[in-house]
Amino acid sequence: MPVIFRFFNCAIFINPREHNPPHFHIRMNDGREVLVEIATLEFLSSSVARREILEALAWAGNNRALLAEKFKEYNP
């Protein structure tokens, strides 16, 4: 899994050969995970409270173009 960005408590990554809609994963250091749609930042599935990943969501909101580009790169 290519890591796009790391934070103190989690990492953002995109899996190769993923399904639509374009999304990224936020994996907490303890293994819990969130799938987030790139366009809307809506959770597709989650076992994490939003308050735990506010920093990662803010970063993602400022880097949607990069995330969309990486999703296309890893999922042609």
PyMOL commands that set and color helices and strands:
alter all, ss='L'
color gray80, all
select helices_A, chain A and resi 50-62+64-74
alter helices_A, ss='H'
color red, helices_A
select strands_A, chain A and resi 3-6+10-13+23-28+33-37+43-46
alter strands_A, ss='S'
color yellow, strands_A
deselect
rebuild
show_as cartoon
